[in-house]
Amino acid sequence: MVVKAQVTDQVVIAELKAMKFSDEYVETPRRLIVSSTGREKTGKSHFAFTAPPPIVLFDIDIGTEGVVGKFQDAGKYFLRYEVRVPKEAKQDVYVPMWSDLKARIKKAYTLSTGTVVWDTATEAYELARLSHFGKLSQVQPHNYVEVNNEWRDLLRTAFDSTMNTVFIHKMKPVWLNTTTSDGKSRSTKTDRFELSGFSEMDYLAQVNVIHYREDSQDGGGMPDFSAFIKDCRSTPNVNGTVLRGPMCNFEFLLSLVHDKPKGEDAGASVERK
């Protein structure tokens, strides 16, 4: 009976191969798909721009002013495409804007090396919603199927490429819905914050990073920026790592995820939460 089962399995395997199944070794490309979140002015753009060039920047917000120039002065090559999403336009304005942005995004991923930066992915997702609905509020969740499928398709484009990607997200306050003693519902703003944008980013990104900023107590020193690795799909042993100071950069994160530890210096540059 065992011999017969083995023969049957071999036949099925041969048939699966004939149906284009492959048993070739799947190599992991040395690149990262990062979802980057944090409050305002916590160094998100700076962190993204430390990634390998060329940097293909989809500048969809105003947060990069003054940051890009510093990296260009240091010799880093940027290809920047600026998008400004009007908030009070009609839907027929948003439709070609979203179609145009998608075409440029897919073209960018035909490069073989470098990094695509979505700054911000929050604004890009809002443009997708405006293109489909013409508004950002009072849209029922079941209507999001098409726009979310488009977003997943763009994520697949990123994963199918050898390019690094940094999706920069804004954060929004978390509201708590409660019921009062007289039966009325009430929403209360909490002191917690969450990613603003496509809700599945935490699950689909390769690495999720949260950025923080600590100002000096006397207000005279330089702020201390850090990046907390919330989770990493491919290398879970780096989960909970905090990158500080000179180690708070994309290149170090790339090495941490894909390369073996490089001695005491690397170990001393990170901490655990």
Buried (B, 14 or more C-beta within 10 A) or exposed (E): EEEEEEEEEEEEEEEEEEEEEEEEEEEEEEBBBBBBBBEEEBBBBBBBBBBBBBBBBBBBBEBBEEBBEEBBEEEBEBBBBEBEBEEEEEEEBBBEBBEEBBEEBBEBBEBEEBBBBBBBBBBBBBBBBBBBBBEEEEBEEEEBEEBBEBBEEBBEBBBEBEBBBBBBBBBEEEEEEEEEEEEEEEEEEEEEBBBBBBEEBBEBBBBBBBBBBEEEEEEEEEEBBBBBBBBBBEBEEBBBBBBBEEBBBBEBBBBBBBEEEEEEEBEEBBBEE
